[in-house]
Amino acid sequence: MAIYITVILKAKEEFIQDLKNNLIKLVKNSSKEKGCLQYDLHQSTAKPDVFVLHEQWENQGILDLHNAQEYLKNFFAIAADLISEPIEVIFTNKIA
């Protein structure tokens, strides 16, 4: 069963570009992983400090492997200094 995730990150004003650059690297690495069906990065047009990731993973096992990747752990360590609020992670079911 596919796993759908939306992740919302809000950058500190002075680190918008830094967070964006790190997110772009994250997308490039994640998109290459086996079982990654979608990994898209969006930036709000109204609030440029808000970034949204839309992810789709083949199954929970694949997502668990993704979450164990060293580059992902490094991203979260870096992001901690760049974000103004806790990262919001929303798991959803596709209904249409």
Residue pairs with C-beta under 8 A, 6 or more apart in sequence:
1 59
1 60
2 37
2 56
2 57
2 58
2 59
2 94
3 55
3 56
3 57
3 58
3 59
3 60
3 62
3 63
3 91
4 55
4 56
4 91
4 92
4 93
4 94
5 53
5 54
5 55
5 56
5 57
5 63
5 89
5 90
5 91
5 92
6 52
6 53
6 54
6 55
6 89
6 90
6 92
7 52
7 53
7 55
7 87
7 88
7 89
7 90
8 50
8 51
8 52
8 87
8 88
8 90
9 19
9 23
9 50
9 51
9 52
9 53
9 79
9 83
9 87
9 88
10 49
10 50
10 51
10 83
10 84
10 85
11 18
11 19
11 20
11 49
11 50
11 51
11 82
11 83
11 84
12 49
12 82
12 83
12 84
13 49
13 84
15 81
15 82
15 83
16 48
16 49
18 82
19 51
19 79
19 82
19 83
20 43
20 51
22 75
22 78
22 79
22 82
23 41
23 51
23 53
24 41
25 71
25 75
26 41
26 53
26 71
26 72
26 75
27 39
27 40
27 41
27 53
29 69
29 71
29 72
30 36
30 39
30 55
30 66
30 72
31 39
33 62
33 65
33 66
33 69
34 62
35 57
35 58
35 59
35 62
35 63
35 65
35 66
36 55
36 56
36 57
36 58
36 62
36 66
37 56
37 57
37 58
38 54
38 55
38 56
39 53
39 54
39 55
39 56
40 53
40 54
40 55
41 51
41 52
41 53
42 51
42 52
42 53
42 54
43 50
43 51
43 52
44 50
44 51
44 52
49 84
57 63
57 66
66 72
79 87
